[in-house]
Amino acid sequence: MKSIYRLIKNTSLKAYSLILLAFVCSILGLSGCLQGFTMSTSQVDEYYAALPPKPDFSYAEYEHKKIYFAQSTNISHKLLFLIHGAPGAWFGYKDYLNDSLLLKEFKIVAADRFGYNHSDKKLVSIDEQAKAFYELLKKYPDYEITVVGRSYGAAIAAKLAMDYPNLVKKLFLISPACAPKLEKYWWFSKPVNSDFVKFFLPYYVNRASEEKFDHQKQLLNLENDWRKIHCPVVILQGGKDWIIDTRNGAYLDSMITEAPKQFIYLPDNGHLLTAERKDLIKELLLKP
């Protein structure tokens, strides 16, 4: 009887060890795949050497925290401000910053959100991120500003329009993760947010995971403020979006009640609409 117990115990231990080893290998593999979320200075130089013009890069400051941003070098009376999701960085919009048609209409600025790439690594609330971006945008007085926010960046873009109505002239909410009761979790969400797994993952993945588990609470704080948006709004939602709940677009369409708006549901598209449907987004941005 004791020998059977020892056999079962040893088998269970071996099985557990194999499962743990497989899990760690999967995490390390995922970490390697996620290197696509990074872009070195030399890679930036190579990209814009082949596809100019290259933007300028600088820092702004908010409450002793640095905000890194890219800005096009052209002159225009209109400004297009681009906010990325989680994880992400300014270079998620690199092909917008050199787009000749957009540059005829806009000066373009794309920033790293707090917690990502070259900005301060400390995560802060949606409210604080909006305040920080307001300080950045004050560098561009007398511009007509269009703000684009995608995924987790959509709520920050919306917060800018809520709190600074004289700043934002038009708002684009693309693949918006904005509905608190529709926040999406997977079986691996909690393990990935554990200290053990975080040890194996890049910092930007850990930041995205930490942000996700605070996101619902942050979004609940916005629920009574959607009526504060008065500028024209464009909402784009993909029907095959597996990252966020596809009802997010309809949620915003119902919550934004005091602004002219256009809700576009794209049944055959996924989450990465700024890449998949750049043609449509450009058309909407350039529309008078």
FIDREN-121000 format. One record per residue (C-alpha): residue number from 1; residue in three letters; chain; z, y, x. Coordinates in pm, 1 decimal. Example, Ala and Ser with C-alpha at 12.3 -4.5 7.8 and 13.67 -1.06 7.14 Angstrom:
2
atom nr->1 | rest->ALA | kette->A | Z->780.0 | Y->-450.0 | X->1230.0 .
atom nr->2 | rest->SER | kette->A | Z->714.0 | Y->-106.0 | X->1367.0 .
This chain:
288
atom nr->1 | rest->MET | kette->A | Z->0.0 | Y->0.0 | X->0.0 .
atom nr->2 | rest->LYS | kette->A | Z->90.9 | Y->240.2 | X->282.8 .
atom nr->3 | rest->SER | kette->A | Z->-231.0 | Y->157.2 | X->465.4 .
atom nr->4 | rest->ILE | kette->A | Z->-434.4 | Y->239.9 | X->150.9 .
atom nr->5 | rest->TYR | kette->A | Z->-246.8 | Y->569.8 | X->116.5 .
atom nr->6 | rest->ARG | kette->A | Z->-318.3 | Y->655.3 | X->482.6 .
atom nr->7 | rest->LEU | kette->A | Z->-686.5 | Y->568.6 | X->434.6 .
atom nr->8 | rest->ILE | kette->A | Z->-713.1 | Y->790.8 | X->126.8 .
atom nr->9 | rest->LYS | kette->A | Z->-525.3 | Y->1070.7 | X->304.7 .
atom nr->10 | rest->ASN | kette->A | Z->-745.3 | Y->1047.2 | X->616.1 .
atom nr->11 | rest->THR | kette->A | Z->-1062.3 | Y->1030.2 | X->404.6 .
atom nr->12 | rest->SER | kette->A | Z->-953.3 | Y->1334.8 | X->207.4 .
atom nr->13 | rest->LEU | kette->A | Z->-875.9 | Y->1520.4 | X->529.6 .
atom nr->14 | rest->LYS | kette->A | Z->-1216.2 | Y->1432.0 | X->674.2 .
atom nr->15 | rest->ALA | kette->A | Z->-1390.6 | Y->1534.3 | X->352.9 .
atom nr->16 | rest->TYR | kette->A | Z->-1198.7 | Y->1861.9 | X->345.6 .
atom nr->17 | rest->SER | kette->A | Z->-1287.4 | Y->1926.7 | X->710.9 .
atom nr->18 | rest->LEU | kette->A | Z->-1655.6 | Y->1857.0 | X->646.5 .
atom nr->19 | rest->ILE | kette->A | Z->-1657.0 | Y->2086.9 | X->342.6 .
atom nr->20 | rest->LEU | kette->A | Z->-1484.7 | Y->2359.9 | X->542.2 .
atom nr->21 | rest->LEU | kette->A | Z->-1730.7 | Y->2314.9 | X->830.9 .
atom nr->22 | rest->ALA | kette->A | Z->-2027.4 | Y->2330.2 | X->592.6 .
atom nr->23 | rest->PHE | kette->A | Z->-1883.8 | Y->2642.8 | X->430.3 .
atom nr->24 | rest->VAL | kette->A | Z->-1836.3 | Y->2816.3 | X->766.2 .
atom nr->25 | rest->CYS | kette->A | Z->-2191.0 | Y->2720.3 | X->872.4 .
atom nr->26 | rest->SER | kette->A | Z->-2325.9 | Y->2859.7 | X->545.0 .
atom nr->27 | rest->ILE | kette->A | Z->-2136.4 | Y->3183.1 | X->600.3 .
atom nr->28 | rest->LEU | kette->A | Z->-2268.6 | Y->3212.6 | X->955.1 .
atom nr->29 | rest->GLY | kette->A | Z->-2620.3 | Y->3146.6 | X->827.4 .
atom nr->30 | rest->LEU | kette->A | Z->-2574.6 | Y->3410.1 | X->557.7 .
atom nr->31 | rest->SER | kette->A | Z->-2450.5 | Y->3652.2 | X->822.0 .
atom nr->32 | rest->GLY | kette->A | Z->-2768.8 | Y->3595.5 | X->1021.6 .
atom nr->33 | rest->CYS | kette->A | Z->-2990.2 | Y->3648.6 | X->716.9 .
atom nr->34 | rest->LEU | kette->A | Z->-2808.0 | Y->3970.4 | X->633.6 .
atom nr->35 | rest->GLN | kette->A | Z->-2909.6 | Y->4126.6 | X->964.6 .
atom nr->36 | rest->GLY | kette->A | Z->-3196.2 | Y->4270.5 | X->758.1 .
atom nr->37 | rest->PHE | kette->A | Z->-2942.1 | Y->4526.3 | X->638.7 .
atom nr->38 | rest->THR | kette->A | Z->-2924.0 | Y->4673.5 | X->988.7 .
atom nr->39 | rest->MET | kette->A | Z->-3170.7 | Y->4893.3 | X->1174.6 .
atom nr->40 | rest->SER | kette->A | Z->-3118.9 | Y->5002.2 | X->1534.4 .
atom nr->41 | rest->THR | kette->A | Z->-3222.3 | Y->5337.2 | X->1678.7 .
atom nr->42 | rest->SER | kette->A | Z->-3508.9 | Y->5169.6 | X->1864.4 .
atom nr->43 | rest->GLN | kette->A | Z->-3627.6 | Y->5000.2 | X->1543.9 .
atom nr->44 | rest->VAL | kette->A | Z->-3620.6 | Y->5336.2 | X->1364.7 .
atom nr->45 | rest->ASP | kette->A | Z->-3823.1 | Y->5489.2 | X->1648.7 .
atom nr->46 | rest->GLU | kette->A | Z->-4076.3 | Y->5204.2 | X->1637.1 .
atom nr->47 | rest->TYR | kette->A | Z->-4112.2 | Y->5226.1 | X->1259.4 .
atom nr->48 | rest->TYR | kette->A | Z->-4183.4 | Y->5598.7 | X->1255.4 .
atom nr->49 | rest->ALA | kette->A | Z->-4402.9 | Y->5582.1 | X->1566.9 .
atom nr->50 | rest->ALA | kette->A | Z->-4631.3 | Y->5357.2 | X->1363.1 .
atom nr->51 | rest->LEU | kette->A | Z->-4574.8 | Y->5534.9 | X->1030.4 .
atom nr->52 | rest->PRO | kette->A | Z->-4492.5 | Y->5902.3 | X->1089.2 .
atom nr->53 | rest->PRO | kette->A | Z->-4352.0 | Y->6155.1 | X->1024.7 .
atom nr->54 | rest->LYS | kette->A | Z->-4008.3 | Y->6071.1 | X->1157.2 .
atom nr->55 | rest->PRO | kette->A | Z->-3716.2 | Y->6247.8 | X->986.2 .
atom nr->56 | rest->ASP | kette->A | Z->-3440.6 | Y->6437.6 | X->1163.5 .
atom nr->57 | rest->PHE | kette->A | Z->-3088.5 | Y->6295.5 | X->1174.1 .
atom nr->58 | rest->SER | kette->A | Z->-2758.3 | Y->6474.9 | X->1151.5 .
atom nr->59 | rest->TYR | kette->A | Z->-2396.7 | Y->6459.5 | X->1034.2 .
atom nr->60 | rest->ALA | kette->A | Z->-2213.1 | Y->6647.3 | X->761.6 .
atom nr->61 | rest->GLU | kette->A | Z->-1836.4 | Y->6646.3 | X->724.4 .
atom nr->62 | rest->TYR | kette->A | Z->-1602.2 | Y->6601.9 | X->431.0 .
atom nr->63 | rest->GLU | kette->A | Z->-1223.2 | Y->6590.9 | X->471.2 .
atom nr->64 | rest->HIS | kette->A | Z->-1257.3 | Y->6504.1 | X->842.1 .
atom nr->65 | rest->LYS | kette->A | Z->-1493.1 | Y->6214.3 | X->762.8 .
atom nr->66 | rest->LYS | kette->A | Z->-1849.7 | Y->6206.1 | X->891.2 .
atom nr->67 | rest->ILE | kette->A | Z->-2155.5 | Y->6157.4 | X->669.9 .
atom nr->68 | rest->TYR | kette->A | Z->-2473.8 | Y->6052.5 | X->848.8 .
atom nr->69 | rest->PHE | kette->A | Z->-2805.4 | Y->6148.5 | X->690.8 .
atom nr->70 | rest->ALA | kette->A | Z->-3178.8 | Y->6161.0 | X->748.5 .
atom nr->71 | rest->GLN | kette->A | Z->-3386.7 | Y->6457.6 | X->634.9 .
atom nr->72 | rest->SER | kette->A | Z->-3759.1 | Y->6517.3 | X->634.0 .
atom nr->73 | rest->THR | kette->A | Z->-3880.2 | Y->6809.3 | X->844.6 .
atom nr->74 | rest->ASN | kette->A | Z->-4114.3 | Y->6966.2 | X->588.3 .
atom nr->75 | rest->ILE | kette->A | Z->-4046.6 | Y->7283.3 | X->390.9 .
atom nr->76 | rest->SER | kette->A | Z->-4028.0 | Y->7278.7 | X->11.3 .
atom nr->77 | rest->HIS | kette->A | Z->-3834.2 | Y->7449.3 | X->-267.2 .
atom nr->78 | rest->LYS | kette->A | Z->-3751.6 | Y->7107.0 | X->-413.7 .
atom nr->79 | rest->LEU | kette->A | Z->-3514.1 | Y->6848.1 | X->-269.6 .
atom nr->80 | rest->LEU | kette->A | Z->-3506.4 | Y->6473.1 | X->-332.5 .
atom nr->81 | rest->PHE | kette->A | Z->-3165.7 | Y->6320.9 | X->-252.5 .
atom nr->82 | rest->LEU | kette->A | Z->-3151.2 | Y->5941.0 | X->-225.4 .
atom nr->83 | rest->ILE | kette->A | Z->-2831.7 | Y->5731.7 | X->-258.5 .
atom nr->84 | rest->HIS | kette->A | Z->-2829.3 | Y->5363.7 | X->-160.1 .
atom nr->85 | rest->GLY | kette->A | Z->-2641.4 | Y->5065.7 | X->-305.4 .
atom nr->86 | rest->ALA | kette->A | Z->-2403.3 | Y->4809.3 | X->-153.3 .
atom nr->87 | rest->PRO | kette->A | Z->-2461.5 | Y->4705.4 | X->115.2 .
atom nr->88 | rest->GLY | kette->A | Z->-2718.2 | Y->4958.0 | X->228.0 .
atom nr->89 | rest->ALA | kette->A | Z->-2801.1 | Y->5260.4 | X->441.9 .
atom nr->90 | rest->TRP | kette->A | Z->-3035.3 | Y->5557.7 | X->450.9 .
atom nr->91 | rest->PHE | kette->A | Z->-3314.3 | Y->5338.1 | X->591.4 .
atom nr->92 | rest->GLY | kette->A | Z->-3339.1 | Y->5152.9 | X->261.8 .
atom nr->93 | rest->TYR | kette->A | Z->-3549.4 | Y->5457.1 | X->169.9 .
atom nr->94 | rest->LYS | kette->A | Z->-3736.4 | Y->5483.8 | X->500.5 .
atom nr->95 | rest->ASP | kette->A | Z->-4076.3 | Y->5452.2 | X->331.7 .
atom nr->96 | rest->TYR | kette->A | Z->-3988.9 | Y->5735.6 | X->92.7 .
atom nr->97 | rest->LEU | kette->A | Z->-3903.8 | Y->5970.3 | X->380.8 .
atom nr->98 | rest->ASN | kette->A | Z->-4256.5 | Y->5942.3 | X->522.8 .
atom nr->99 | rest->ASP | kette->A | Z->-4449.6 | Y->5925.2 | X->195.6 .
atom nr->100 | rest->SER | kette->A | Z->-4720.0 | Y->6192.5 | X->209.9 .
atom nr->101 | rest->LEU | kette->A | Z->-4735.7 | Y->6250.9 | X->-166.9 .
atom nr->102 | rest->LEU | kette->A | Z->-4361.5 | Y->6286.7 | X->-202.0 .
atom nr->103 | rest->LEU | kette->A | Z->-4347.9 | Y->6517.2 | X->100.9 .
atom nr->104 | rest->LYS | kette->A | Z->-4599.3 | Y->6750.8 | X->-62.0 .
atom nr->105 | rest->GLU | kette->A | Z->-4349.1 | Y->6802.4 | X->-342.4 .
atom nr->106 | rest->PHE | kette->A | Z->-4002.9 | Y->6749.6 | X->-189.9 .
atom nr->107 | rest->LYS | kette->A | Z->-3788.8 | Y->6789.0 | X->114.5 .
atom nr->108 | rest->ILE | kette->A | Z->-3624.3 | Y->6443.0 | X->127.1 .
atom nr->109 | rest->VAL | kette->A | Z->-3268.4 | Y->6358.8 | X->227.8 .
atom nr->110 | rest->ALA | kette->A | Z->-3114.8 | Y->6009.8 | X->241.7 .
atom nr->111 | rest->ALA | kette->A | Z->-2752.5 | Y->5957.3 | X->346.0 .
atom nr->112 | rest->ASP | kette->A | Z->-2531.4 | Y->5667.8 | X->450.8 .
atom nr->113 | rest->ARG | kette->A | Z->-2250.1 | Y->5629.8 | X->198.5 .
atom nr->114 | rest->PHE | kette->A | Z->-1894.6 | Y->5608.2 | X->327.2 .
atom nr->115 | rest->GLY | kette->A | Z->-1829.1 | Y->5257.9 | X->456.3 .
atom nr->116 | rest->TYR | kette->A | Z->-2185.5 | Y->5194.5 | X->572.8 .
atom nr->117 | rest->ASN | kette->A | Z->-2402.1 | Y->5231.8 | X->882.8 .
atom nr->118 | rest->HIS | kette->A | Z->-2321.9 | Y->5553.5 | X->1077.6 .
atom nr->119 | rest->SER | kette->A | Z->-2103.0 | Y->5728.5 | X->819.6 .
atom nr->120 | rest->ASP | kette->A | Z->-1724.5 | Y->5701.9 | X->828.6 .
atom nr->121 | rest->LYS | kette->A | Z->-1628.3 | Y->5336.3 | X->781.8 .
atom nr->122 | rest->LYS | kette->A | Z->-1350.3 | Y->5411.7 | X->532.9 .
atom nr->123 | rest->LEU | kette->A | Z->-1441.0 | Y->5332.7 | X->170.8 .
atom nr->124 | rest->VAL | kette->A | Z->-1352.5 | Y->5599.4 | X->-83.4 .
atom nr->125 | rest->SER | kette->A | Z->-1377.0 | Y->5634.4 | X->-461.0 .
atom nr->126 | rest->ILE | kette->A | Z->-1686.1 | Y->5726.5 | X->-659.6 .
atom nr->127 | rest->ASP | kette->A | Z->-1524.3 | Y->6064.9 | X->-719.0 .
atom nr->128 | rest->GLU | kette->A | Z->-1468.4 | Y->6124.3 | X->-346.0 .
atom nr->129 | rest->GLN | kette->A | Z->-1821.1 | Y->6011.0 | X->-258.9 .
atom nr->130 | rest->ALA | kette->A | Z->-1965.3 | Y->6257.6 | X->-510.2 .
atom nr->131 | rest->LYS | kette->A | Z->-1750.5 | Y->6538.0 | X->-363.7 .
atom nr->132 | rest->ALA | kette->A | Z->-1867.4 | Y->6449.0 | X->-13.6 .
atom nr->133 | rest->PHE | kette->A | Z->-2233.2 | Y->6452.7 | X->-115.7 .
atom nr->134 | rest->TYR | kette->A | Z->-2179.7 | Y->6784.9 | X->-289.5 .
atom nr->135 | rest->GLU | kette->A | Z->-2061.1 | Y->6927.1 | X->43.8 .
atom nr->136 | rest->LEU | kette->A | Z->-2373.0 | Y->6783.1 | X->209.3 .
atom nr->137 | rest->LEU | kette->A | Z->-2605.6 | Y->6927.5 | X->-55.0 .
atom nr->138 | rest->LYS | kette->A | Z->-2449.3 | Y->7271.7 | X->-17.5 .
atom nr->139 | rest->LYS | kette->A | Z->-2649.7 | Y->7283.9 | X->305.7 .
atom nr->140 | rest->TYR | kette->A | Z->-2958.2 | Y->7328.2 | X->85.3 .
atom nr->141 | rest->PRO | kette->A | Z->-2895.7 | Y->7636.7 | X->-130.6 .
atom nr->142 | rest->ASP | kette->A | Z->-3163.0 | Y->7750.7 | X->-376.4 .
atom nr->143 | rest->TYR | kette->A | Z->-3327.0 | Y->7408.1 | X->-389.9 .
atom nr->144 | rest->GLU | kette->A | Z->-3414.7 | Y->7229.7 | X->-713.2 .
atom nr->145 | rest->ILE | kette->A | Z->-3241.8 | Y->6896.2 | X->-653.0 .
atom nr->146 | rest->THR | kette->A | Z->-3347.5 | Y->6559.8 | X->-792.6 .
atom nr->147 | rest->VAL | kette->A | Z->-3091.4 | Y->6285.4 | X->-728.0 .
atom nr->148 | rest->VAL | kette->A | Z->-3184.4 | Y->5916.7 | X->-714.4 .
atom nr->149 | rest->GLY | kette->A | Z->-2911.5 | Y->5651.2 | X->-714.7 .
atom nr->150 | rest->ARG | kette->A | Z->-2980.2 | Y->5280.4 | X->-708.3 .
atom nr->151 | rest->SER | kette->A | Z->-2745.1 | Y->4990.9 | X->-783.9 .
atom nr->152 | rest->TYR | kette->A | Z->-2389.2 | Y->5092.1 | X->-679.8 .
atom nr->153 | rest->GLY | kette->A | Z->-2527.6 | Y->5432.0 | X->-579.0 .
atom nr->154 | rest->ALA | kette->A | Z->-2628.0 | Y->5507.0 | X->-939.3 .
atom nr->155 | rest->ALA | kette->A | Z->-2269.4 | Y->5577.7 | X->-1048.9 .
atom nr->156 | rest->ILE | kette->A | Z->-2226.8 | Y->5822.1 | X->-759.4 .
atom nr->157 | rest->ALA | kette->A | Z->-2552.4 | Y->5996.1 | X->-849.3 .
atom nr->158 | rest->ALA | kette->A | Z->-2431.3 | Y->6020.3 | X->-1209.2 .
atom nr->159 | rest->LYS | kette->A | Z->-2094.8 | Y->6158.5 | X->-1096.5 .
atom nr->160 | rest->LEU | kette->A | Z->-2275.6 | Y->6436.6 | X->-910.4 .
atom nr->161 | rest->ALA | kette->A | Z->-2458.0 | Y->6530.1 | X->-1231.7 .
atom nr->162 | rest->MET | kette->A | Z->-2133.3 | Y->6511.8 | X->-1433.0 .
atom nr->163 | rest->ASP | kette->A | Z->-1926.7 | Y->6729.7 | X->-1199.9 .
atom nr->164 | rest->TYR | kette->A | Z->-2190.8 | Y->6966.6 | X->-1063.7 .
atom nr->165 | rest->PRO | kette->A | Z->-2430.7 | Y->7035.6 | X->-1352.2 .
atom nr->166 | rest->ASN | kette->A | Z->-2579.5 | Y->7341.2 | X->-1181.2 .
atom nr->167 | rest->LEU | kette->A | Z->-2665.2 | Y->7133.4 | X->-874.2 .
atom nr->168 | rest->VAL | kette->A | Z->-2859.9 | Y->6840.0 | X->-1019.1 .
atom nr->169 | rest->LYS | kette->A | Z->-3183.9 | Y->6930.3 | X->-1196.8 .
atom nr->170 | rest->LYS | kette->A | Z->-3301.4 | Y->6573.4 | X->-1259.4 .
atom nr->171 | rest->LEU | kette->A | Z->-3133.2 | Y->6233.1 | X->-1229.0 .
atom nr->172 | rest->PHE | kette->A | Z->-3280.1 | Y->5886.9 | X->-1163.4 .
atom nr->173 | rest->LEU | kette->A | Z->-3057.2 | Y->5582.5 | X->-1219.8 .
atom nr->174 | rest->ILE | kette->A | Z->-3236.4 | Y->5275.9 | X->-1084.8 .
atom nr->175 | rest->SER | kette->A | Z->-3105.7 | Y->4919.1 | X->-1127.4 .
atom nr->176 | rest->PRO | kette->A | Z->-2776.7 | Y->5087.7 | X->-1218.6 .
atom nr->177 | rest->ALA | kette->A | Z->-2448.1 | Y->4899.4 | X->-1175.3 .
atom nr->178 | rest->CYS | kette->A | Z->-2260.5 | Y->5130.0 | X->-1411.7 .
atom nr->179 | rest->ALA | kette->A | Z->-2114.7 | Y->4930.7 | X->-1703.5 .
atom nr->180 | rest->PRO | kette->A | Z->-1753.2 | Y->4832.2 | X->-1625.2 .
atom nr->181 | rest->LYS | kette->A | Z->-1741.7 | Y->4541.5 | X->-1868.7 .
atom nr->182 | rest->LEU | kette->A | Z->-2066.9 | Y->4401.0 | X->-1730.9 .
atom nr->183 | rest->GLU | kette->A | Z->-1960.6 | Y->4382.9 | X->-1365.0 .
atom nr->184 | rest->LYS | kette->A | Z->-2109.2 | Y->4056.9 | X->-1237.7 .
atom nr->185 | rest->TYR | kette->A | Z->-1920.0 | Y->3802.9 | X->-1025.1 .
atom nr->186 | rest->TRP | kette->A | Z->-2029.4 | Y->3470.5 | X->-876.3 .
atom nr->187 | rest->TRP | kette->A | Z->-1838.1 | Y->3160.1 | X->-768.0 .
atom nr->188 | rest->PHE | kette->A | Z->-1845.4 | Y->3283.0 | X->-406.7 .
atom nr->189 | rest->SER | kette->A | Z->-1733.4 | Y->3642.1 | X->-479.3 .
atom nr->190 | rest->LYS | kette->A | Z->-1360.8 | Y->3580.9 | X->-426.4 .
atom nr->191 | rest->PRO | kette->A | Z->-1398.5 | Y->3350.9 | X->-120.4 .
atom nr->192 | rest->VAL | kette->A | Z->-1629.1 | Y->3604.7 | X->45.1 .
atom nr->193 | rest->ASN | kette->A | Z->-1361.1 | Y->3870.2 | X->-7.9 .
atom nr->194 | rest->SER | kette->A | Z->-1093.0 | Y->3657.1 | X->162.0 .
atom nr->195 | rest->ASP | kette->A | Z->-965.3 | Y->3742.4 | X->509.7 .
atom nr->196 | rest->PHE | kette->A | Z->-1082.0 | Y->3406.1 | X->645.6 .
atom nr->197 | rest->VAL | kette->A | Z->-1445.5 | Y->3449.0 | X->541.9 .
atom nr->198 | rest->LYS | kette->A | Z->-1448.4 | Y->3821.0 | X->628.1 .
atom nr->199 | rest->PHE | kette->A | Z->-1385.4 | Y->3721.7 | X->989.2 .
atom nr->200 | rest->PHE | kette->A | Z->-1734.9 | Y->3565.6 | X->1006.4 .
atom nr->201 | rest->LEU | kette->A | Z->-1929.4 | Y->3833.3 | X->819.2 .
atom nr->202 | rest->PRO | kette->A | Z->-2075.1 | Y->4169.9 | X->927.1 .
atom nr->203 | rest->TYR | kette->A | Z->-1860.8 | Y->4471.0 | X->840.6 .
atom nr->204 | rest->TYR | kette->A | Z->-2116.2 | Y->4609.6 | X->591.3 .
atom nr->205 | rest->VAL | kette->A | Z->-2101.0 | Y->4287.2 | X->387.2 .
atom nr->206 | rest->ASN | kette->A | Z->-1722.1 | Y->4310.2 | X->385.0 .
atom nr->207 | rest->ARG | kette->A | Z->-1741.5 | Y->4673.2 | X->274.2 .
atom nr->208 | rest->ALA | kette->A | Z->-1974.6 | Y->4576.8 | X->-10.4 .
atom nr->209 | rest->SER | kette->A | Z->-1739.3 | Y->4297.1 | X->-117.7 .
atom nr->210 | rest->GLU | kette->A | Z->-1434.6 | Y->4525.8 | X->-108.3 .
atom nr->211 | rest->GLU | kette->A | Z->-1624.6 | Y->4788.5 | X->-304.8 .
atom nr->212 | rest->LYS | kette->A | Z->-1726.9 | Y->4532.6 | X->-565.2 .
atom nr->213 | rest->PHE | kette->A | Z->-1369.9 | Y->4431.3 | X->-643.7 .
atom nr->214 | rest->ASP | kette->A | Z->-1273.1 | Y->4796.3 | X->-696.8 .
atom nr->215 | rest->HIS | kette->A | Z->-1588.8 | Y->4890.6 | X->-881.6 .
atom nr->216 | rest->GLN | kette->A | Z->-1486.7 | Y->4798.7 | X->-1236.4 .
atom nr->217 | rest->LYS | kette->A | Z->-1177.9 | Y->5020.0 | X->-1218.1 .
atom nr->218 | rest->GLN | kette->A | Z->-1386.2 | Y->5304.0 | X->-1074.5 .
atom nr->219 | rest->LEU | kette->A | Z->-1643.7 | Y->5273.7 | X->-1351.9 .
atom nr->220 | rest->LEU | kette->A | Z->-1376.7 | Y->5275.7 | X->-1621.8 .
atom nr->221 | rest->ASN | kette->A | Z->-1280.4 | Y->5623.0 | X->-1497.9 .
atom nr->222 | rest->LEU | kette->A | Z->-1632.3 | Y->5743.2 | X->-1581.2 .
atom nr->223 | rest->GLU | kette->A | Z->-1651.0 | Y->5609.0 | X->-1936.7 .
atom nr->224 | rest->ASN | kette->A | Z->-1554.3 | Y->5937.7 | X->-2104.8 .
atom nr->225 | rest->ASP | kette->A | Z->-1769.6 | Y->6152.6 | X->-1877.2 .
atom nr->226 | rest->TRP | kette->A | Z->-2124.2 | Y->6035.7 | X->-1945.8 .
atom nr->227 | rest->ARG | kette->A | Z->-2156.1 | Y->6305.6 | X->-2213.6 .
atom nr->228 | rest->LYS | kette->A | Z->-2113.3 | Y->6565.4 | X->-1936.9 .
atom nr->229 | rest->ILE | kette->A | Z->-2464.0 | Y->6491.3 | X->-1809.5 .
atom nr->230 | rest->HIS | kette->A | Z->-2712.2 | Y->6746.7 | X->-1943.4 .
atom nr->231 | rest->CYS | kette->A | Z->-3003.3 | Y->6731.3 | X->-1699.0 .
atom nr->232 | rest->PRO | kette->A | Z->-3308.1 | Y->6509.0 | X->-1766.5 .
atom nr->233 | rest->VAL | kette->A | Z->-3235.2 | Y->6143.6 | X->-1683.7 .
atom nr->234 | rest->VAL | kette->A | Z->-3463.6 | Y->5850.4 | X->-1604.7 .
atom nr->235 | rest->ILE | kette->A | Z->-3311.8 | Y->5500.0 | X->-1626.9 .
atom nr->236 | rest->LEU | kette->A | Z->-3498.8 | Y->5199.8 | X->-1484.9 .
atom nr->237 | rest->GLN | kette->A | Z->-3380.1 | Y->4843.0 | X->-1542.1 .
atom nr->238 | rest->GLY | kette->A | Z->-3547.2 | Y->4520.1 | X->-1434.2 .
atom nr->239 | rest->GLY | kette->A | Z->-3543.5 | Y->4226.3 | X->-1674.5 .
atom nr->240 | rest->LYS | kette->A | Z->-3520.7 | Y->3970.2 | X->-1391.2 .
atom nr->241 | rest->ASP | kette->A | Z->-3237.3 | Y->4143.0 | X->-1209.8 .
atom nr->242 | rest->TRP | kette->A | Z->-2996.9 | Y->3870.1 | X->-1090.6 .
atom nr->243 | rest->ILE | kette->A | Z->-2772.8 | Y->4108.6 | X->-895.0 .
atom nr->244 | rest->ILE | kette->A | Z->-2646.6 | Y->4309.3 | X->-1192.2 .
atom nr->245 | rest->ASP | kette->A | Z->-2629.4 | Y->4236.7 | X->-1563.5 .
atom nr->246 | rest->THR | kette->A | Z->-2960.9 | Y->4338.4 | X->-1718.1 .
atom nr->247 | rest->ARG | kette->A | Z->-2777.6 | Y->4513.9 | X->-2001.9 .
atom nr->248 | rest->ASN | kette->A | Z->-2671.1 | Y->4794.8 | X->-1767.8 .
atom nr->249 | rest->GLY | kette->A | Z->-2977.9 | Y->5004.0 | X->-1849.3 .
atom nr->250 | rest->ALA | kette->A | Z->-2916.3 | Y->4983.7 | X->-2223.8 .
atom nr->251 | rest->TYR | kette->A | Z->-2549.1 | Y->5069.4 | X->-2162.6 .
atom nr->252 | rest->LEU | kette->A | Z->-2646.4 | Y->5394.4 | X->-1993.2 .
atom nr->253 | rest->ASP | kette->A | Z->-2902.9 | Y->5468.8 | X->-2261.9 .
atom nr->254 | rest->SER | kette->A | Z->-2622.9 | Y->5448.5 | X->-2519.8 .
atom nr->255 | rest->MET | kette->A | Z->-2363.4 | Y->5640.5 | X->-2314.3 .
atom nr->256 | rest->ILE | kette->A | Z->-2576.8 | Y->5937.7 | X->-2205.5 .
atom nr->257 | rest->THR | kette->A | Z->-2592.3 | Y->6126.7 | X->-2533.5 .
atom nr->258 | rest->GLU | kette->A | Z->-2619.0 | Y->6493.5 | X->-2433.3 .
atom nr->259 | rest->ALA | kette->A | Z->-2924.7 | Y->6485.7 | X->-2208.8 .
atom nr->260 | rest->PRO | kette->A | Z->-3298.3 | Y->6428.5 | X->-2247.7 .
atom nr->261 | rest->LYS | kette->A | Z->-3358.7 | Y->6079.4 | X->-2116.3 .
atom nr->262 | rest->GLN | kette->A | Z->-3617.0 | Y->5809.2 | X->-2061.4 .
atom nr->263 | rest->PHE | kette->A | Z->-3510.3 | Y->5444.9 | X->-2050.5 .
atom nr->264 | rest->ILE | kette->A | Z->-3770.6 | Y->5214.9 | X->-1896.7 .
atom nr->265 | rest->TYR | kette->A | Z->-3711.2 | Y->4839.9 | X->-1917.3 .
atom nr->266 | rest->LEU | kette->A | Z->-3930.0 | Y->4638.1 | X->-1679.5 .
atom nr->267 | rest->PRO | kette->A | Z->-3912.9 | Y->4274.8 | X->-1798.7 .
atom nr->268 | rest->ASP | kette->A | Z->-4097.3 | Y->4123.8 | X->-1500.9 .
atom nr->269 | rest->ASN | kette->A | Z->-3911.9 | Y->4304.7 | X->-1223.1 .
atom nr->270 | rest->GLY | kette->A | Z->-3588.7 | Y->4230.6 | X->-1037.8 .
atom nr->271 | rest->HIS | kette->A | Z->-3316.7 | Y->4438.8 | X->-875.2 .
atom nr->272 | rest->LEU | kette->A | Z->-3510.9 | Y->4598.5 | X->-588.8 .
atom nr->273 | rest->LEU | kette->A | Z->-3708.7 | Y->4836.8 | X->-804.1 .
atom nr->274 | rest->THR | kette->A | Z->-3736.2 | Y->5109.0 | X->-539.0 .
atom nr->275 | rest->ALA | kette->A | Z->-3950.3 | Y->4861.3 | X->-343.1 .
atom nr->276 | rest->GLU | kette->A | Z->-4106.1 | Y->4658.5 | X->-626.3 .
atom nr->277 | rest->ARG | kette->A | Z->-4201.5 | Y->4958.3 | X->-838.7 .
atom nr->278 | rest->LYS | kette->A | Z->-4232.2 | Y->5240.9 | X->-591.9 .
atom nr->279 | rest->ASP | kette->A | Z->-4562.2 | Y->5327.0 | X->-757.1 .
atom nr->280 | rest->LEU | kette->A | Z->-4394.1 | Y->5392.1 | X->-1091.9 .
atom nr->281 | rest->ILE | kette->A | Z->-4096.2 | Y->5572.9 | X->-937.0 .
atom nr->282 | rest->LYS | kette->A | Z->-4330.1 | Y->5802.4 | X->-740.4 .
atom nr->283 | rest->GLU | kette->A | Z->-4527.2 | Y->5874.9 | X->-1054.5 .
atom nr->284 | rest->LEU | kette->A | Z->-4208.3 | Y->5966.7 | X->-1241.6 .
atom nr->285 | rest->LEU | kette->A | Z->-4072.7 | Y->6177.1 | X->-952.9 .
atom nr->286 | rest->LEU | kette->A | Z->-4398.7 | Y->6373.9 | X->-924.6 .
atom nr->287 | rest->LYS | kette->A | Z->-4431.5 | Y->6424.2 | X->-1297.1 .
atom nr->288 | rest->PRO | kette->A | Z->-4389.0 | Y->6797.7 | X->-1383.9 .
